[in-house]
Amino acid sequence: MEIYLVGGAVRDELLGLPVKERDWVVVGATPDDLLQRGFRPVGKDFPVFLHPDTHEEYALARTERKTAPGYYGFSVHAAPEVTLEDDLLRRDLTINAMARDTQGRLFDPYRGRADLDARRLRHISPAFAEDPVRMLRLARFSARYAPLGFQIAPETLDLLRSMVANGEADCLVPERVWAETARALGEKQPGRFIETLRECGALVRIFPELDRLFGVPQPPLHHPEIDTGVHTLLALAQAVRLGADVVTRFAVLVHDLGKGTTPPEEWPRHIGHEQRGAEEVRLFCQRLRAPNMYRELGVLTARFHTHCHRALELRPKTLLNTLQGLDAFRKPQRFAQFLVACEADARGRQGQEDRDYPQAAWMQQVYQAAAQVSARPLMERGLTGLALAEALQIERLAAIVAARREFREH
């Protein structure tokens, strides 16, 4: 029985990056061999075990054979005669197909180290095309390693295009699409995930709502970059720069989906895109089965981002209505995420990356003023129901008026 450290741990160690998790391959063993050593089985589709002490994953060396379209159409063969080279050959990219033995010696049968040095993302074999999820994984790796200068090998990009042409992108299930997308949004250059899918023709199949943003013009006065798709990726880059969490980055990604539904005869204006966009985001999340927190912030950002941009001009009543529409008083953390998304949108414009965005501070000040109004004194006066709600509204409105006066004086 031989044990090898494989995959991402070897790759990231060679790149000088922190190793987050370690996976192992066991060659020349049976499930009983591991069970006798106290390993706990966890794999359903193929033999994977947890180490009794470290709880790291140990998988028996295996091969895979395509039996049907899509992600689940594989048969797996795990047996003592399967070699390390056989196991590594079934992996996706050369940089993920290296191994180290327990003495630290590197095994690199498919030139992964050379591709690391060349900053190249290259598939190992034509079998890459058998698994449609690999399109998403490759796009995610592109988002992760783009800051280090990695690029997709031309022959691999050609293979991706052939996969799309053969219908593999249409076989992707919503759960896997969402899982890879959420992970990609957490990478250092999440825009590369979208760009990679667009370059190979997969974006229109997987995310048609995003694909149709490219080529849609906006008024040059407010958007020097003009193209809505380009603006979306610029805004996403600014979200990363602002330290936005993944949920907020998603909201930025989908904030302008409504512009993709504007009739061409109305271009470059997009009147009413906010409400249309909110519905587009809702349907988008429903199709991908995105968690509620993503859907809620995405819908609210699409619906109210222009309100935030015009916050300095809005009347107190409109400001209060906006806070209530955002449910800011019950969910202040989500309101804070919304403000970050709006700032990323404002800065995601060519030449305006460092612009000031006082609207966020003003909206926060308006919220603080209104949120300090307590319902308790009103209840102590015997107000209940609709009368209480109306009185609370009046008090909050007065607090916003006072805050605006103070804001203008300073």
C-alpha positions as CSV (number, residue, x, y, z in Angstrom):
1,M,0.0,0.0,0.0
2,E,1.4,3.4,-1.1
3,I,0.1,6.8,0.0
4,Y,0.4,10.0,-1.9
5,L,-0.5,13.6,-1.3
6,V,-2.3,14.8,-4.4
7,G,-4.1,17.7,-6.1
8,G,-4.4,21.2,-4.7
9,A,-2.1,20.7,-1.8
10,V,0.8,19.9,-4.1
11,R,-0.1,22.6,-6.5
12,D,-0.4,25.4,-4.0
13,E,2.7,24.3,-2.1
14,L,4.7,24.6,-5.3
15,L,3.2,28.1,-5.9
16,G,4.2,29.2,-2.4
17,L,0.5,29.5,-1.4
18,P,-1.1,28.4,1.9
19,V,-2.3,24.8,1.8
20,K,-5.9,24.8,3.0
21,E,-6.7,21.1,2.8
22,R,-4.9,18.0,2.0
23,D,-6.2,15.0,0.0
24,W,-4.5,11.6,-0.3
25,V,-4.6,8.7,-2.7
26,V,-4.0,5.2,-1.6
27,V,-2.5,2.8,-4.3
28,G,-2.5,-0.9,-4.0
29,A,-5.1,-1.3,-1.3
30,T,-8.7,-2.5,-0.8
31,P,-11.5,-1.0,1.3
32,D,-10.9,-3.7,3.9
33,D,-7.2,-2.6,4.2
34,L,-8.3,0.8,5.3
35,L,-11.1,-0.3,7.5
36,Q,-8.7,-2.5,9.4
37,R,-6.6,0.5,10.1
38,G,-9.5,2.5,11.6
39,F,-10.4,4.6,8.6
40,R,-14.0,5.6,8.3
41,P,-15.8,5.3,5.0
42,V,-17.7,8.4,3.6
43,G,-17.8,8.0,-0.1
44,K,-21.0,6.7,-1.8
45,D,-20.0,6.7,-5.5
46,F,-16.4,5.7,-4.9
47,P,-14.3,4.6,-1.9
48,V,-13.3,7.6,0.2
49,F,-12.2,7.3,3.8
50,L,-11.4,9.6,6.7
51,H,-8.2,9.2,8.6
52,P,-8.9,8.1,12.2
53,D,-6.7,10.9,13.6
54,T,-6.4,13.7,11.1
55,H,-9.8,13.2,9.5
56,E,-8.3,14.1,6.1
57,E,-9.7,12.3,3.1
58,Y,-8.0,9.2,1.7
59,A,-9.3,7.9,-1.6
60,L,-8.5,4.6,-3.2
61,A,-6.8,5.0,-6.6
62,R,-9.5,4.8,-9.3
63,T,-10.3,5.2,-12.9
64,E,-13.5,6.6,-14.4
65,R,-15.4,5.8,-17.6
66,K,-18.1,7.9,-19.3
67,T,-21.4,6.1,-19.5
68,A,-24.0,8.8,-20.1
69,P,-24.2,12.6,-20.7
70,G,-23.8,15.0,-17.8
71,Y,-22.2,15.1,-14.4
72,Y,-23.5,11.8,-13.1
73,G,-22.8,9.7,-16.2
74,F,-19.7,7.9,-14.9
75,S,-18.7,4.4,-13.8
76,V,-15.9,4.2,-11.3
77,H,-13.3,1.4,-11.0
78,A,-11.2,1.3,-7.8
79,A,-8.9,-1.7,-7.3
80,P,-5.4,-2.5,-6.1
81,E,-4.0,-2.7,-9.6
82,V,-5.0,0.9,-10.5
83,T,-1.7,2.9,-10.6
84,L,-0.9,6.4,-9.4
85,E,-0.6,7.5,-13.1
86,D,-4.0,6.0,-13.8
87,D,-5.6,7.9,-11.0
88,L,-3.9,11.2,-11.9
89,L,-4.9,10.9,-15.6
90,R,-8.6,11.1,-14.7
91,R,-8.1,14.6,-13.1
92,D,-8.9,17.8,-14.9
93,L,-5.8,20.0,-15.2
94,T,-2.1,19.2,-15.3
95,I,-1.4,21.5,-12.3
96,N,-3.9,19.4,-10.3
97,A,-2.3,16.1,-11.3
98,M,0.9,16.1,-9.3
99,A,1.6,14.0,-6.2
100,R,4.1,13.6,-3.4
101,D,5.0,10.4,-1.6
102,T,5.5,10.1,2.1
103,Q,9.2,10.9,1.6
104,G,8.3,14.2,-0.2
105,R,9.3,13.1,-3.7
106,L,7.3,14.8,-6.5
107,F,5.5,12.7,-9.1
108,D,4.6,14.7,-12.2
109,P,3.7,12.4,-15.1
110,Y,1.7,15.0,-17.0
111,R,4.0,18.0,-16.9
112,G,2.0,19.9,-14.2
113,R,5.2,21.6,-12.8
114,A,6.1,22.9,-16.3
115,D,2.6,24.4,-16.7
116,L,2.8,26.0,-13.2
117,D,6.0,27.7,-14.2
118,A,4.5,28.8,-17.5
119,R,1.4,30.0,-15.7
120,R,-0.8,27.8,-17.9
121,L,-4.1,26.1,-17.2
122,R,-4.1,23.0,-19.5
123,H,-6.3,19.9,-19.6
124,I,-4.7,16.5,-19.2
125,S,-6.5,14.5,-21.8
126,P,-9.6,14.6,-24.0
127,A,-11.5,13.0,-21.1
128,F,-11.7,16.5,-19.7
129,A,-14.7,17.0,-22.0
130,E,-16.7,14.2,-20.4
131,D,-17.6,16.2,-17.3
132,P,-19.4,19.5,-17.9
133,V,-18.7,20.7,-14.4
134,R,-15.0,21.0,-15.4
135,M,-16.0,24.0,-17.5
136,L,-17.1,25.8,-14.4
137,R,-14.1,24.6,-12.4
138,L,-11.7,25.8,-15.0
139,A,-13.4,29.2,-15.1
140,R,-13.1,29.3,-11.3
141,F,-9.4,28.4,-11.4
142,S,-9.0,31.2,-13.9
143,A,-10.6,33.6,-11.4
144,R,-8.3,32.4,-8.6
145,Y,-5.0,32.3,-10.4
146,A,-5.4,35.3,-12.8
147,P,-3.6,37.6,-10.4
148,L,-0.5,35.3,-10.7
149,G,-0.6,35.6,-14.5
150,F,-2.2,32.3,-15.3
151,Q,-3.9,31.9,-18.7
152,I,-5.9,29.1,-20.3
153,A,-4.0,27.1,-22.9
154,P,-5.4,27.7,-26.4
155,E,-6.0,24.0,-27.0
156,T,-8.0,23.9,-23.7
157,L,-10.1,26.9,-24.7
158,D,-10.8,25.1,-28.0
159,L,-11.9,22.0,-26.1
160,L,-14.3,24.1,-23.9
161,R,-15.9,25.5,-27.1
162,S,-16.4,22.1,-28.5
163,M,-18.0,21.0,-25.2
164,V,-20.5,23.8,-25.5
165,A,-21.2,23.0,-29.1
166,N,-21.8,19.3,-28.1
167,G,-24.4,20.4,-25.5
168,E,-22.4,19.6,-22.3
169,A,-23.2,23.0,-20.9
170,D,-26.9,22.2,-21.1
171,C,-26.3,19.1,-18.9
172,L,-25.2,21.1,-15.9
173,V,-27.5,20.8,-12.9
174,P,-28.4,24.0,-10.9
175,E,-26.8,22.8,-7.7
176,R,-23.4,22.4,-9.3
177,V,-23.7,25.6,-11.2
178,W,-24.5,27.5,-8.1
179,A,-21.8,25.8,-6.0
180,E,-19.1,26.7,-8.5
181,T,-20.4,30.2,-9.0
182,A,-20.5,31.0,-5.3
183,R,-17.0,29.7,-4.9
184,A,-15.8,31.7,-7.9
185,L,-17.3,34.9,-6.5
186,G,-15.0,34.5,-3.5
187,E,-11.9,34.4,-5.7
188,K,-9.5,37.3,-6.2
189,Q,-10.7,38.1,-9.7
190,P,-14.2,36.8,-10.0
191,G,-14.8,38.6,-13.2
192,R,-12.5,36.2,-14.9
193,F,-15.1,33.4,-14.2
194,I,-17.6,35.3,-16.3
195,E,-15.1,36.2,-19.0
196,T,-13.9,32.7,-19.3
197,L,-17.4,31.3,-19.7
198,R,-18.1,34.0,-22.3
199,E,-14.9,33.3,-24.2
200,C,-15.9,29.7,-24.7
201,G,-19.6,30.4,-25.5
202,A,-20.9,28.8,-22.2
203,L,-22.2,32.1,-20.6
204,V,-25.2,32.3,-22.9
205,R,-26.1,28.7,-22.1
206,I,-25.6,28.9,-18.3
207,F,-26.3,32.6,-17.5
208,P,-28.2,34.1,-20.4
209,E,-29.3,37.0,-18.2
210,L,-25.6,38.0,-17.8
211,D,-24.6,37.3,-21.4
212,R,-27.1,39.6,-22.9
213,L,-25.7,42.6,-20.9
214,F,-22.7,42.6,-23.2
215,G,-23.2,45.0,-26.1
216,V,-26.1,46.9,-24.4
217,P,-25.1,50.6,-24.3
218,Q,-25.6,53.0,-21.4
219,P,-25.4,56.9,-21.5
220,P,-21.7,57.8,-21.8
221,L,-22.1,60.8,-19.4
222,H,-22.7,58.4,-16.5
223,H,-20.9,55.3,-18.0
224,P,-17.8,56.1,-20.0
225,E,-17.3,52.4,-20.5
226,I,-20.8,52.4,-22.3
227,D,-21.2,48.6,-22.4
228,T,-23.4,47.2,-19.6
229,G,-21.6,43.9,-19.4
230,V,-18.2,45.7,-19.1
231,H,-19.6,47.9,-16.4
232,T,-20.9,44.9,-14.5
233,L,-17.4,43.3,-14.4
234,L,-15.8,46.7,-13.4
235,A,-18.3,47.0,-10.6
236,L,-17.5,43.4,-9.5
237,A,-13.8,44.2,-9.4
238,Q,-14.6,47.2,-7.2
239,A,-16.6,45.0,-4.9
240,V,-13.5,42.9,-4.3
241,R,-11.5,46.1,-3.8
242,L,-14.0,47.3,-1.1
243,G,-13.7,43.9,0.7
244,A,-17.2,42.9,-0.1
245,D,-18.4,39.4,1.1
246,V,-19.6,36.9,-1.4
247,V,-23.3,37.7,-1.0
248,T,-22.6,41.4,-1.7
249,R,-20.5,40.5,-4.7
250,F,-23.4,38.5,-6.1
251,A,-25.7,41.5,-5.7
252,V,-23.2,43.6,-7.6
253,L,-23.0,40.9,-10.4
254,V,-26.8,41.0,-10.9
255,H,-27.7,44.6,-10.0
256,D,-28.2,45.7,-13.7
257,L,-29.9,42.6,-15.1
258,G,-32.9,44.8,-15.9
259,K,-30.9,46.6,-18.6
260,G,-30.7,43.4,-20.5
261,T,-34.5,43.6,-21.0
262,T,-34.6,47.2,-22.3
263,P,-36.0,47.4,-25.8
264,P,-33.1,48.4,-28.2
265,E,-35.2,51.4,-29.5
266,E,-34.9,52.9,-26.0
267,W,-31.1,52.6,-25.7
268,P,-29.0,54.0,-24.2
269,R,-31.6,54.9,-21.6
270,H,-33.0,52.3,-19.3
271,I,-36.1,53.7,-17.7
272,G,-37.6,51.3,-15.2
273,H,-34.7,48.8,-15.3
274,E,-34.7,48.7,-11.5
275,Q,-38.1,47.0,-11.2
276,R,-37.5,44.8,-14.2
277,G,-34.1,43.9,-12.8
278,A,-35.5,42.9,-9.4
279,E,-37.8,40.4,-11.2
280,E,-34.9,39.1,-13.3
281,V,-32.8,38.5,-10.2
282,R,-35.7,36.6,-8.5
283,L,-36.1,34.3,-11.5
284,F,-32.3,33.9,-11.8
285,C,-32.0,32.8,-8.2
286,Q,-35.0,30.6,-8.5
287,R,-33.5,28.7,-11.5
288,L,-30.1,28.3,-9.8
289,R,-31.7,27.5,-6.4
290,A,-29.6,30.2,-4.8
291,P,-29.9,30.6,-1.0
292,N,-32.4,33.2,0.3
293,M,-29.7,35.6,1.5
294,Y,-28.3,35.9,-2.1
295,R,-31.8,36.3,-3.6
296,E,-32.9,38.9,-1.1
297,L,-29.9,41.2,-1.3
298,G,-29.7,40.7,-5.1
299,V,-33.4,41.7,-5.5
300,L,-33.1,44.7,-3.2
301,T,-29.9,46.0,-4.8
302,A,-31.4,45.7,-8.3
303,R,-34.6,47.5,-7.1
304,F,-33.0,50.3,-5.0
305,H,-29.5,51.0,-6.2
306,T,-30.5,54.2,-8.1
307,H,-32.3,55.4,-5.0
308,C,-29.0,55.2,-3.2
309,H,-27.1,57.0,-6.0
310,R,-29.6,59.9,-5.7
311,A,-29.8,59.8,-1.9
312,L,-28.4,63.4,-1.6
313,E,-31.3,64.7,-3.7
314,L,-34.2,62.6,-2.2
315,R,-36.8,64.1,0.0
316,P,-37.1,62.8,3.6
317,K,-40.3,60.9,2.9
318,T,-38.6,59.1,-0.1
319,L,-35.6,58.3,2.1
320,L,-37.8,56.8,4.7
321,N,-39.7,54.8,2.2
322,T,-36.4,53.5,0.8
323,L,-35.2,52.4,4.2
324,Q,-38.5,50.6,4.8
325,G,-38.4,49.0,1.3
326,L,-34.9,47.7,2.2
327,D,-36.2,46.5,5.5
328,A,-33.2,48.3,7.0
329,F,-34.6,48.6,10.5
330,R,-35.0,44.8,10.9
331,K,-31.9,43.8,8.9
332,P,-29.2,46.4,9.4
333,Q,-26.4,44.1,8.4
334,R,-28.1,43.5,5.0
335,F,-28.5,47.2,4.7
336,A,-24.8,47.7,5.2
337,Q,-24.1,45.1,2.4
338,F,-26.5,47.0,0.2
339,L,-24.5,50.2,0.7
340,V,-21.3,48.5,-0.3
341,A,-22.9,47.1,-3.4
342,C,-24.1,50.5,-4.4
343,E,-20.6,52.0,-3.9
344,A,-19.1,49.3,-6.0
345,D,-21.6,50.1,-8.7
346,A,-20.8,53.8,-8.6
347,R,-17.0,53.1,-8.8
348,G,-17.4,50.4,-11.5
349,R,-17.1,52.9,-14.3
350,Q,-14.2,53.7,-16.5
351,G,-12.0,56.4,-14.9
352,Q,-14.2,56.6,-11.8
353,E,-12.7,53.8,-9.7
354,D,-11.5,56.2,-7.0
355,R,-14.6,58.5,-6.9
356,D,-16.0,59.6,-3.6
357,Y,-19.4,58.1,-2.7
358,P,-20.9,60.3,0.1
359,Q,-24.3,58.8,-0.6
360,A,-23.3,55.7,1.5
361,A,-22.4,57.8,4.5
362,W,-25.5,59.9,4.1
363,M,-27.8,56.8,3.9
364,Q,-26.1,55.4,7.0
365,Q,-26.7,58.7,8.8
366,V,-30.4,58.7,7.7
367,Y,-30.8,55.1,8.9
368,Q,-29.1,55.9,12.3
369,A,-31.4,58.9,12.9
370,A,-34.6,57.0,12.0
371,A,-33.5,53.8,13.9
372,Q,-33.0,55.7,17.1
373,V,-36.7,56.5,17.2
374,S,-38.2,54.1,19.7
375,A,-41.8,52.9,19.7
376,R,-41.9,52.5,23.4
377,P,-42.9,56.1,24.3
378,L,-45.6,55.9,21.7
379,M,-46.9,52.6,23.2
380,E,-46.8,54.1,26.7
381,R,-49.2,56.8,25.3
382,G,-51.6,54.0,24.5
383,L,-51.0,53.9,20.8
384,T,-51.4,50.5,19.1
385,G,-51.9,49.1,15.6
386,L,-52.3,51.5,12.7
387,A,-52.1,54.5,15.0
388,L,-48.8,53.4,16.4
389,A,-47.4,52.7,13.0
390,E,-48.5,56.2,11.8
391,A,-47.0,57.9,14.8
392,L,-43.7,56.0,14.4
393,Q,-43.6,57.1,10.8
394,I,-44.1,60.7,11.8
395,E,-41.3,60.5,14.4
396,R,-38.9,58.9,12.1
397,L,-39.6,61.4,9.4
398,A,-38.9,64.2,11.8
399,A,-35.6,62.6,12.8
400,I,-34.6,62.4,9.1
401,V,-35.5,66.1,8.6
402,A,-33.3,67.0,11.5
403,A,-30.5,64.8,10.3
404,R,-30.6,66.4,6.8
405,R,-30.5,69.9,8.4
406,E,-27.4,68.9,10.4
407,F,-25.8,67.2,7.4
408,R,-26.2,70.3,5.2
409,E,-24.8,72.6,8.0
410,H,-21.6,70.5,8.2
